[in-house]
Amino acid sequence: MAVHREADTRDDLPADVRNANPNQPSDFRFLVEDAGIRYFASESEDFTKACIVVYPIYEPNQWSMGCSNAITSDREIVTVGHTGQPTAKLVTTGFDTRALESAGWRKVHENVLVGS
């Protein structure tokens, strides 16, 4: 996943975004910005846990985060959404997203698909 690169300033989560669960990954990387929404992801060192943050720039109080455990293969990792904001799916690198895209999901990054 794109989180395996050196961190820089664009990776800083907004101050109001926090992962309250200390057992989940917390070293986030910025993935992409699309339609005024910034997407960040983190992954554990052993690649078995991952999280996504969906941060709407113009509605910052409507951010959402989702995490998943026991990732063992190429697949959908987690789906998150917030009322009034697009739903997002975090997927593993290399996951075949054609079925999701045929169902109306839009790929905005190798690891992120967006629905309505």
N, C-alpha and C positions, 0 to 999 in steps of 0.2 A: 504494500500500500504506500501511498505517497507520504506517509508519516515517517518514513525511514530516511530522513535527510536532516541535515544540520538545521537547527531552529534559527529563525531570524525575527525581526520586529513584526512582520505581518502575521506571525503565528500567535501573537499575544491575544488571548481571549479578552473581550470586553470585561470591565471590572465587575459587572453585575452577574456574570456567568460563572457558576461554581459547580463542581461535581461534589456532591455531599457524601458520596460513598468512597471511602479511602481504599476500598478493595478494587476499584475500577481504575483503568489507565487515566492519567491526568496530564500527560505531556502532549498537548494538542498541536496539530499543524493545520494551517490554512490550506484548504483544497481548491476552492473556487468561489467566485462571486457570480450570481446569476439573478437578474431581475431585482436587484436591491437586497438580496439575501446572501449572507456569507456562510459558507459551510466549512466546518473544522472537523478533524477526526483525530483520534488517538488509538494506540494499540499497545497491548502489553508486550514486554520483551520476549515472551514465549509464544506470541501470536495467537493466544487462545481467547483474549478478551479485546473488545474494541468498542469505541463510543463515537457518536456523531453529535455535533452541536449545529443547530440551525438558528442563525441569528439575523432577523430582519432589521436592516439598518434604520429604516424609518419607523419601525414599531419595536424598539428594543425591549420593551417589557413583554413581548410575545415570543421570546426565544424558547427553544426546546432542546432537550438532550435525551438521548437514548443510548443504552449500553447493552452488550450481550456477552455471555460467557460460553465457554466450551466450543469455540470455533475450531472445527476439525477438517474442513474441506472448503472448496469453492462454493459459495452460497450467498444468499441474502443474510446479512448479519443482523440488522435491526431496522425497524421502520418507526419514524417519529413524526408527530404533527402537533399543531396548535391551532385552535379555532381561529380562522381568518388568515392562516398562513398555509403555504403548500406543505404537503406531506413529503417526506424524503426517506429514501432507502439507502443505507450503506451496504455495499456489497464487496466481496473479496476481489482482489485483483485477478483478472482472468475469468471471472464468472460470466457465463453466457447470458446476456441481458436481452436477447432478441424477443423472448416470450413476453417479458415485462414491457418492452418498448411496443410490441404489437398490441398490448393491452392498454396502451395510452401513457405509460411512463416515459418521461423524457430524460435522456442521459445528458447530464451537465458536466460530468467528470467521470473518469474511468471507474471510480468507486462510489459515485452518487447519482441516483435517479430521482426525479421530482415528479410528483403527481399533483392532482388538484385537491 
